[in-house]
Amino acid sequence: MNLTYYVGTCDKSDMLLAVSLLLQRSERKVLLIDGMSMPWLRYRNGSWISKERWTSWNGLDTISGVRTWQEVDRLAKDAEVKLDDYDDIIVDTDLLALCSPQDLCKADTRFFVLTTESSMINRHLEWMVTYQNVHHQSFSDEFQLILMHATDPEEDVHYVEQVMSSSGVHPSRETLVIPYDESDWIAKLRTDSNQEVLIKQYARATREVWRQLVESSTGPLTEREWRKVLKGPRKGSWYHEAM
């Protein structure tokens, strides 16, 4: 079982839906956990109507609106599911309760995701300071940075890393950058209206970062394997089923 954390207060929904579906297309069993302070997944998979917390949706198992691992374990028990049976568990969160040092130690990969706005950078710095004050441990050695919507990738990375470094935050690996591209926004709108994740309509640079995230779980993919996963089955609309 591969456990991956995506930490940050910004909207990561399109990226995590895409990565989860690409992993599922790679014949891996995937659980996507929405542990955000403002849950989003229930509004994408329709479970806000039925109030179901654990659902099977579009080939994925999903949980929305959880705040602790104890809650995840309880829902898994109620659904008669063993977490160890998953190939990949992906956690999207901005909650300290889901990010204790003990929890992060169990993770195979940790990403910290933010955008280039000063207000967003400052919010994430505040999160890291709070984490350090609560857990008496630095967060900076635990993650790889993902910078989204970069209008000038090289300059934006330099700025973000400089601001973080001046605050004592030093990411351990090279920053992954998703450049701003209007086609991503168009793809997002079409994804919502067509009720399917139109991965191939996102910008090539965006998909290349998604590939790196997928390969952090699967290992390197050949070009032929990647094209096959990227194409995937085109099955009409999303489907939803209670667990």
Order of alpha helices (4+ residues) and beta strands (2+ residues): beta-alpha-beta-alpha-alpha-beta-beta-alpha-beta-alpha-beta-alpha-beta-alpha-beta-alpha-alpha-alpha-beta
